[in-house]
Amino acid sequence: MSGLALFLRGLMIGLAIAAPVGPIGLLCIQRTLAFGPRAGLVSGLGAATADALYGAVAAFGLTLISHALLAERMWIQVLGGIALVYIGTRMSTRPAAQESAVAPRGRGLVLYGSVLLLTLANPLTILSFVAVFATLGLSLAQHAAGSAALTVLGVFTGSALWWIFLSTAVARIGHALKPHTLRWIGGVAGALIAVIGLIGIATSGLL
């Protein structure tokens, strides 16, 4: 298989995994509405980086890492759930749209890092990548390291393209919304994120 074909397959995988709207998508939508498209995009790139890291684990056949993540998935899921509950509660009780229409300077790393960690806090994502890569024959067992790297680059690109599209589209819609509507959306999104976090904790096996 050519390098271009591997890259395009990786791109499609990245798009497919990033597109479903979950807590990360809701968070990026809320940040876009509150702080503008740059904040949403930076947050989305954190998710794209996490997708690429998990894709690398699958593509390079790093079973030791994947087994370690899955072995500790209960605690990782609990910590991720707690983080989602905290973020969602803050969003629903004090929507960011009430505070400022522009993200504070120097917060880009915080926006990026928080979504990166939240996305990594779902170790079951690695199962999706392993299953997809195995089905398509994209693991390192079938290809050289360079080919696997191209596939991972495609995953990051596909995921990043989705977040570029989402943040741009949401920002355009947001310009037509009134402040009270933005606050309502932020509150609902925060509540949903908090509920998803509680479900994650409840289904982790700890309780």
C-alpha positions in Angstrom: 0.0 0.0 0.0 1.4 3.4 -0.9 2.2 6.1 1.6 -0.6 8.3 0.3 -3.1 5.5 0.7 -2.0 4.9 4.3 -2.2 8.6 5.1 -5.7 8.9 3.6 -6.9 5.8 5.5 -5.5 7.4 8.7 -7.3 10.6 7.9 -10.6 8.9 7.5 -10.1 7.0 10.8 -9.3 10.3 12.5 -12.4 11.9 11.1 -14.6 8.9 12.1 -13.4 8.8 15.6 -13.5 12.6 16.2 -16.8 13.4 14.6 -19.3 11.8 17.1 -20.3 14.5 19.6 -19.5 13.5 23.1 -18.3 15.5 26.2 -15.2 16.7 24.4 -17.3 17.9 21.5 -19.7 19.7 23.8 -16.7 21.3 25.7 -15.2 22.6 22.4 -18.6 23.9 21.3 -19.1 25.8 24.5 -15.6 27.3 24.4 -16.1 28.4 20.8 -19.3 30.1 21.7 -17.9 31.7 24.8 -14.4 32.7 23.6 -14.4 32.4 19.8 -13.2 29.9 17.2 -9.5 30.0 18.2 -10.4 28.7 21.7 -12.5 26.0 20.3 -9.8 25.0 17.7 -7.0 24.9 20.3 -9.2 22.7 22.5 -10.0 20.5 19.5 -6.3 20.1 18.7 -5.8 18.7 22.2 -8.3 16.0 21.3 -6.6 15.4 17.9 -3.2 15.0 19.7 -4.7 12.4 22.0 -6.2 10.6 19.1 -2.8 10.6 17.4 -1.1 9.2 20.5 -3.6 6.4 20.8 -3.3 5.8 17.1 0.4 5.5 17.5 0.0 2.9 20.2 -2.2 0.9 17.9 -0.1 1.5 14.7 3.2 0.7 16.2 1.9 -2.3 18.1 2.8 -0.9 21.6 1.0 -3.7 23.4 2.8 -2.9 26.7 1.4 0.6 26.8 -2.1 -0.5 25.7 -2.2 -3.3 28.3 -1.1 -0.9 31.0 -3.8 1.6 30.1 -6.5 -1.0 30.1 -5.2 -2.5 33.4 -5.7 0.9 35.1 -8.8 1.9 33.1 -11.0 1.9 36.2 -8.9 4.6 37.9 -8.3 6.5 34.7 -12.1 6.5 34.0 -12.9 7.6 37.5 -10.4 10.5 37.4 -11.7 11.5 33.9 -15.3 11.3 35.2 -14.4 13.6 38.2 -12.8 16.1 35.9 -15.8 16.1 33.6 -18.2 16.6 36.6 -16.0 19.5 37.8 -15.8 21.2 34.4 -19.5 20.6 33.6 -20.6 21.9 37.0 -18.6 25.1 36.5 -20.0 25.5 33.0 -23.6 25.1 34.1 -23.4 27.3 37.2 -21.1 30.0 35.7 -21.1 29.9 32.0 -18.0 31.4 30.5 -20.1 33.5 28.1 -21.0 35.6 31.2 -17.4 36.4 31.9 -15.8 37.4 28.6 -16.1 37.2 24.9 -12.4 36.6 24.5 -10.3 33.9 26.0 -7.7 35.2 28.5 -4.2 35.6 27.1 -1.9 32.8 28.0 -4.8 30.3 28.4 -4.1 28.5 25.1 -2.0 25.9 26.8 -4.6 25.3 29.4 -7.3 24.9 26.9 -5.2 22.5 24.8 -3.9 20.5 27.8 -7.2 20.1 29.5 -8.8 18.5 26.5 -5.7 16.4 25.8 -5.9 14.9 29.3 -9.6 14.5 29.2 -9.4 12.6 25.9 -6.6 10.4 27.1 -8.7 9.7 30.2 -10.8 7.4 28.1 -8.5 4.3 27.7 -11.2 2.4 26.0 -10.5 4.6 23.0 -7.4 2.5 22.4 -9.6 -0.5 21.8 -11.3 1.4 19.0 -7.9 2.2 17.3 -6.6 -1.4 17.8 -9.7 -2.9 16.3 -9.8 -0.5 13.3 -6.1 -0.8 12.6 -6.2 -4.6 12.9 -9.2 -4.8 10.6 -7.6 -2.6 8.0 -4.2 -4.2 8.4 -2.5 -1.0 9.4 -0.4 -2.2 12.3 3.4 -2.1 12.3 3.4 -5.9 11.8 2.3 -5.3 8.2 4.2 -2.1 7.5 7.5 -0.4 8.2 7.7 2.2 10.9 7.6 5.0 8.3 4.3 3.8 6.9 2.9 3.5 10.4 4.0 7.1 11.1 2.2 8.2 7.9 -1.0 6.6 9.2 -0.7 8.3 12.5 -0.2 11.6 10.8 -3.3 10.9 8.8 -5.2 10.3 12.1 -4.1 13.6 13.5 -4.9 15.4 10.3 -8.4 13.9 10.0 -9.2 14.7 13.6 -7.8 18.2 13.3 -9.8 18.9 10.2 -13.0 17.9 12.1 -12.2 20.4 14.9 -11.4 23.1 12.4 -14.8 22.6 10.7 -16.7 22.4 14.0 -15.1 25.5 15.6 -15.6 27.5 12.4 -19.2 26.4 12.0 -20.2 26.9 15.6 -18.5 30.4 15.7 -20.6 31.5 12.6 -23.8 30.3 14.3 -22.8 31.9 17.6 -22.6 35.4 16.0 -26.3 35.2 15.4 -27.2 34.1 18.9 -28.2 36.5 21.7 -26.1 36.6 25.0 -28.9 34.9 27.0 -29.1 32.1 24.4 -25.3 31.6 24.7 -25.6 31.4 28.5 -28.4 28.9 28.2 -26.4 26.7 25.7 -23.4 26.9 28.0 -25.5 25.8 31.0 -27.1 22.9 29.2 -23.7 21.8 27.7 -22.2 21.9 31.2 -25.0 19.8 32.7 -24.7 17.2 30.0 -20.9 17.0 30.5 -21.4 16.6 34.3 -23.9 13.8 33.7 -21.6 12.0 31.3 -18.9 12.3 34.0 -21.2 10.8 36.6 -22.1 8.0 34.2 -18.4 7.3 33.6 -17.7 7.1 37.4 -20.8 4.8 37.9 -19.8 2.5 35.1 -16.1 2.3 36.0 -16.5 -0.6 38.4 -15.4 1.3 41.4 -18.9 1.7 42.9 
